[in-house]
């Protein structure tokens, strides 16, 4: 799924100035383009194992780096602090290991719900079994029964 096609500034590795680029995040791959309607990206960053850092001196800048010696660090600049936050959150959630952990958490939730359902079904079955073997109050009463309508006066019995 495409997370965003927002423009973001990118500081070049050779050209140290900021360059306007358009980014699309698909899974754990970040593609970047010269223009928003380009069909071919000019670059791609595989994000697996990356480290995302916010720049402390600028509220719109962040970096993507890799904990491997000699690997490139990408410096990016969003238009606003909110947009930076959105990008950083999306990039942090894009790794395969993050998604795998989410799937495992969801599997555990499903199993927990299945166990609760099984316990509920067992409880209902036990309640129904108990109800079918227990005498009701009416079954225990013997002799004539008097029907009383609530709110109505009781008929008077005349003794002579």
Rosetta blueprint (number, residue, H / E / L):
1 X L
2 X E
3 X L
4 X L
5 X L
6 X L
7 X E
8 X E
9 X E
10 X E
11 X E
12 X L
13 X L
14 X L
15 X L
16 X L
17 X L
18 X E
19 X E
20 X E
21 X E
22 X E
23 X E
24 X E
25 X E
26 X E
27 X L
28 X L
29 X E
30 X E
31 X E
32 X E
33 X E
34 X L
35 X L
36 X L
37 X L
38 X L
39 X L
40 X L
41 X L
42 X L
43 X E
44 X E
45 X E
46 X E
47 X L
48 X L
49 X L
50 X E
51 X E
52 X E
53 X E
54 X E
55 X L
56 X L
57 X L
58 X L
59 X L
60 X L
61 X E
62 X E
63 X E
64 X E
65 X E
66 X E
67 X L
68 X L
69 X L
70 X L
71 X L
72 X L
73 X L
74 X E
75 X E
76 X E
77 X E
78 X L
79 X L
80 X L
81 X H
82 X H
83 X H
84 X H
85 X H
86 X H
87 X H
88 X H
89 X H
90 X H
91 X H
92 X H
93 X L
94 X L
95 X L
96 X H
97 X H
98 X H
99 X H
100 X H
101 X H
102 X H
103 X H
104 X H
105 X H
106 X H
107 X H
108 X H
109 X H
110 X H
111 X H
112 X H
113 X H
114 X H
115 X H
116 X H
117 X H
118 X H
119 X H
120 X H
121 X H
122 X H
123 X H
124 X H
125 X H
126 X H
127 X H
128 X H
129 X H
130 X H
131 X H
132 X H
133 X H
134 X L
135 X L
136 X L
137 X H
138 X H
139 X H
140 X H
141 X L
142 X L
143 X L
144 X L
145 X L
146 X L
147 X L
148 X L
149 X L
150 X L
151 X L
152 X L
153 X L
154 X L
155 X L
156 X L
157 X L
158 X L
159 X L
160 X L
